[in-house]
């Protein structure tokens, strides 16, 4: 546990040093850095890892509204600076993947590769995010969380006894922080810049993903100049939680290949 002071408040960061490749993990909306626990536990022990809670998530403070995805990307770069990581492979899920793409555009010299899980260059229609924001303001996070779980998980994970724990985590996410992050997503579309992201990339999708369906993830992989695609048959939107062994295996092979 480490507190990194930013101009908007305190960000929760967890860094494990190592002599091997460095990986930076960026969470999805409504989760915290624990979403990567099972994946990180299976990586080679000499790899360095850096994880963080976004603004308004986990143990990080909630920032004032009005920030965008580039600001969240700056938070990642600041965390890398604090950890002494000149370069790293970025691993991002959903909004985390969108943030990782921004870091690759804003500071390409800092990014040696990208692992983009269940994400895209734009995440849904702006109107849909505005509708979600209004529903949360009217009914609160807990009411929204129940309907989100089937968008997150495939049938196998939905039936798992651990699934309610993730619903509880989402329901307890700071409402203002969640809303501000939804607003940041709504205003973002970098589709016309994907050709500029020239680092090797591994794109993950899930056959049961209702948030970023397979065809959306496939389109991202096609648009990136150097991307490979892995589509999991049994997972939804969060394969790092649903199938951490398969996720870690594919991730490890990718990192070992590009780190040679």
C-alpha positions in Angstrom: 0.0 0.0 0.0 1.4 3.4 -1.0 -0.2 6.8 -1.2 0.8 9.0 -4.2 -0.1 12.7 -3.9 -1.6 14.2 -7.0 -3.0 17.7 -7.6 -6.5 16.3 -7.2 -5.9 14.2 -4.1 -4.3 10.9 -2.9 -4.0 7.9 -5.3 -3.6 4.4 -3.9 -0.7 2.6 -5.6 0.8 -0.9 -5.2 4.3 -1.5 -6.6 6.3 -4.8 -6.6 9.8 -4.4 -7.9 11.6 -6.9 -10.0 14.5 -7.5 -12.4 12.3 -8.8 -15.3 9.7 -7.0 -17.5 7.6 -4.3 -15.9 3.8 -4.4 -16.2 1.3 -1.7 -15.3 -2.2 -2.8 -14.6 -5.2 -0.4 -15.1 -8.6 -1.4 -13.7 -12.1 -1.4 -15.2 -14.9 0.9 -14.1 -16.3 0.1 -10.7 -13.4 -2.2 -9.6 -10.2 -1.6 -7.8 -6.7 -3.0 -8.1 -7.8 -6.3 -6.5 -9.3 -7.3 -9.9 -5.7 -8.3 -10.9 -4.8 -10.3 -7.7 -5.3 -13.7 -9.3 -3.4 -12.8 -12.5 -0.5 -11.2 -10.7 -0.1 -14.2 -8.4 0.6 -16.4 -11.5 3.2 -14.2 -13.1 7.0 -14.9 -12.9 8.3 -13.7 -9.5 11.0 -11.5 -11.0 8.5 -9.4 -13.0 7.8 -5.9 -11.7 4.1 -4.9 -11.3 2.4 -1.6 -10.7 -1.3 -1.3 -9.9 -3.4 1.6 -8.8 -6.9 2.7 -8.0 -8.4 5.3 -10.3 -9.8 8.5 -9.0 -12.9 7.8 -6.9 -12.2 4.0 -6.8 -10.8 1.7 -4.2 -8.7 3.6 -1.7 -8.0 6.6 -4.0 -9.7 9.9 -3.2 -12.4 11.3 -5.4 -11.3 14.1 -7.7 -13.5 17.1 -8.6 -15.6 16.5 -11.7 -14.5 17.7 -15.1 -11.6 15.4 -15.9 -11.2 13.3 -19.0 -9.4 10.1 -20.1 -6.2 12.0 -20.8 -6.1 13.1 -17.1 -6.5 9.5 -16.0 -3.6 8.6 -18.4 -1.5 11.3 -16.7 -2.2 9.6 -13.4 -0.7 6.4 -14.8 2.4 8.2 -16.0 2.8 9.8 -12.6 2.5 6.4 -10.9 5.2 5.0 -13.3 7.4 8.0 -12.5 6.9 7.4 -8.7 7.8 3.7 -9.1 10.9 4.5 -11.2 9.5 2.7 -14.3 10.9 4.4 -17.4 9.0 2.0 -19.6 6.4 -0.7 -19.1 3.9 -3.0 -20.8 0.4 -1.6 -20.0 -2.4 -4.0 -19.2 -5.8 -2.4 -19.1 -9.4 -3.7 -18.9 -12.4 -1.7 -20.3 -11.8 1.9 -19.4 -8.3 0.7 -18.2 -7.6 -0.3 -21.8 -8.9 3.0 -23.1 -6.6 4.8 -20.6 -3.7 2.6 -21.8 -4.3 3.6 -25.4 -4.1 7.2 -24.4 -0.8 6.7 -22.6 0.5 5.0 -25.7 -0.5 8.1 -27.7 0.6 10.7 -25.2 3.9 9.2 -24.2 4.8 6.4 -26.7 8.4 6.2 -25.5 7.1 4.9 -22.1 5.1 2.0 -23.5 6.8 -1.2 -24.8 3.6 -3.1 -25.4 -0.2 -3.1 -24.7 -2.5 -5.8 -23.4 -6.0 -4.5 -24.0 -8.8 -6.5 -22.4 -12.4 -6.1 -23.3 -12.0 -2.5 -24.5 -12.2 -0.3 -27.6 -11.3 3.1 -28.9 -14.7 4.4 -27.8 -16.8 2.7 -25.1 -20.5 3.0 -26.0 -22.7 5.9 -27.0 -22.6 9.1 -25.0 -26.3 9.0 -24.5 -26.1 5.6 -22.8 -23.6 7.0 -20.3 -25.8 10.0 -19.6 -28.7 7.7 -19.0 -26.6 5.7 -16.5 -25.4 8.8 -14.7 -29.0 10.0 -14.3 -30.1 6.6 -13.0 -27.4 6.5 -10.4 -28.2 10.1 -9.2 -31.8 9.0 -8.8 -31.4 5.5 -7.4 -27.9 5.2 -6.1 -25.0 2.7 -6.8 -26.5 -0.3 -5.2 -29.6 -0.3 -7.5 -27.4 -0.1 -10.5 -25.0 -2.8 -9.4 -27.4 -5.7 -9.7 -28.0 -5.0 -13.4 -24.3 -4.5 -14.2 -23.2 -8.0 -13.1 -24.7 -9.8 -16.1 -22.8 -7.3 -18.3 -19.6 -8.1 -16.5 -19.6 -11.9 -16.2 -20.4 -14.9 -18.3 -22.7 -17.7 -17.0 -19.9 -19.6 -15.3 -18.8 -16.6 -13.1 -22.4 -15.5 -12.5 -23.0 -18.9 -10.9 -19.8 -18.7 -8.8 -20.1 -18.0 -5.1 -17.6 -15.1 -5.4 -19.8 -13.2 -7.9 -21.7 -11.3 -5.1 -18.5 -10.0 -3.7 -17.8 -8.1 -7.0 -21.4 -6.7 -6.9 -20.7 -5.4 -3.4 -17.5 -3.8 -4.5 -19.3 -2.0 -7.3 -22.2 -1.0 -5.1 -19.8 0.6 -2.6 -17.8 2.5 -5.2 -18.0 6.2 -4.5 -21.0 7.6 -6.4 -19.4 10.9 -7.4 -16.2 9.2 -8.5 -18.1 6.7 -10.6 -20.3 9.4 -12.2 -17.3 11.6 -13.0 -15.5 8.6 -14.6 -18.6 7.7 -16.7 -18.7 11.3 -18.0 -15.0 11.0 -19.0 -15.8 7.8 -21.0 -18.8 9.5 -22.7 -16.6 12.2 -24.2 -13.9 9.9 -25.6 -13.3 8.6 -29.1 -9.8 7.9 -30.5 -10.8 5.7 -33.3 -9.2 7.9 -36.0 -5.8 7.7 -34.0 -5.5 3.9 -33.6 -3.0 3.8 -36.5 -0.6 5.8 -34.4 -0.3 3.1 -31.8 2.5 1.1 -33.2 3.6 -0.9 -30.1 2.9 -4.7 -30.2 -0.6 -5.3 -28.7 -2.5 -8.3 -27.4 -6.3 -7.8 -27.4 -8.6 -10.0 -25.2 -12.3 -10.4 -25.7 -15.0 -12.6 -24.2 -17.8 -14.4 -26.0 -20.3 -13.5 -23.3 -19.2 -9.8 -23.0 -22.3 -7.6 -23.2 -20.4 -4.4 -22.5 -17.8 -4.7 -25.3 -19.1 -7.5 -27.4 -16.8 -9.7 -29.5 -17.3 -7.8 -32.7 -16.2 -4.5 -30.9 -13.1 -6.1 -29.6 -12.3 -7.7 -33.0 -12.6 -4.3 -34.6 -10.1 -2.8 -32.2 -7.6 -5.6 -33.0 -8.0 -5.1 -36.7 -7.5 -1.4 -36.4 -4.3 -1.6 -34.4 -1.2 -2.0 -36.6 0.5 -4.8 -34.6 -2.3 -6.6 -32.6 -3.0 -10.2 -31.9 -6.5 -11.3 -30.7 -7.5 -13.9 -28.0 -11.2 -14.5 -27.6 -12.2 -16.5 -24.4 -15.1 -18.8 -24.9 -16.5 -18.8 -21.4 -15.9 -15.2 -20.1 -17.7 -11.9 -20.2 -16.2 -8.5 -19.7 -13.7 -9.2 -16.9 -11.6 -12.3 -17.9 -8.9 -11.4 -15.4 -11.5 -12.2 -12.7 -13.3 -15.0 -14.5 -10.4 -16.9 -16.0 -7.2 -15.7 -14.4 -5.2 -18.8 -15.3 -6.0 -18.5 -19.0 -5.5 -14.7 -18.9 -2.1 -15.0 -17.1 -0.9 -17.7 -19.5 -1.7 -15.7 -22.6 -0.2 -12.5 -21.0 3.0 -14.3 -20.0 3.5 -15.7 -23.5 3.0 -12.3 -25.1 5.4 -10.5 -22.7 8.1 -13.2 -23.1 7.8 -12.8 -26.9 8.1 -9.0 -27.0 10.6 -8.7 -24.2 13.3 -10.8 -26.1 
